[in-house]
C-alpha cells in the first residue's frame, strides 16, 4: 500500500514537471495568420545569474530576446520568416556561460558549417563572432576553434584571454584529408572532452589516395600551460 502511494506521488510529480516543460516551450504562432506553422519555439529559458532568453515572433520576423538580471530586454538576434522556417536556420542557445551566452546564429545543411555569436548578459552587446567552434566548456569558460588549417584558438571568455596554438594534427595527415574531402578542419573533430585540465580530442583523417577509408586518432592540449 505504501509502495503504491509512493509510485502514485512520483507519477504526479512527473506529470506536473512535463506539463510545465511543455507550457514553457510552445511553438511560435502568428495571431494574424493561424495557418502558419513553425519549427521554432517561443518558450523561455532560464540562464545563470538570473538572466532569461526567449523567442518573440511578430508574424514577419523572429527575434531572440535576452533579459538581464535587472530586467532590461535586448534583441540579440533577428531572423526573417523564410529563414526561420528552414531547419537549423533559426538561432538557438549553444552554451550558457556565467556572464555571456553563446548563440548559434546559422547552420548549413547537416551542420557542416556553423556561425556563432557571443553576447554579454547585462547589456546584450555582441562581444564576439566565431565560426565552426568544436569545443565549448562552462567549467573552463572556454571555446576552441580553428582559425586556419595550421592553428586554433583557445578563447577563455571569462577573462577575455586568447591563445593561438599550432594545430596538433600532423600537417601531412591534415592537408591530405582536407584536400581529398574539401571540408573545414573542425569537421574532422569527432568528440572532445576536458579532464584534469587536459583537452582530449578524437579526430578522423584519410591517407593520401584512399578517400573511402576513415582512420581515427587523438590529440591533447595541456590547458595548464595557459594562464587563465
Buried (B, 14 or more C-beta within 10 A) or exposed (E): EEEEEEEEEEEEEEEEEEEEEEEBBEEBBBEEEEEEEBEBBBBBBEBBEEBBBBBEBEEEBBBBBBBBEEEEBBEBBEBEBEBBBEEBBBBBBBBBBEBBBBBBBBBEEEEEBBBBBBBBBBEBEEEBEBBBBBBBBEEBBBBBBBBEBEEBBBBBBBEEEEBEBEBBBEEEBBBBBBEBBEEBBBBBBEEBEBEEEEBEBBBBBBBEEEEEEBEEEEBEBEBEEBEB
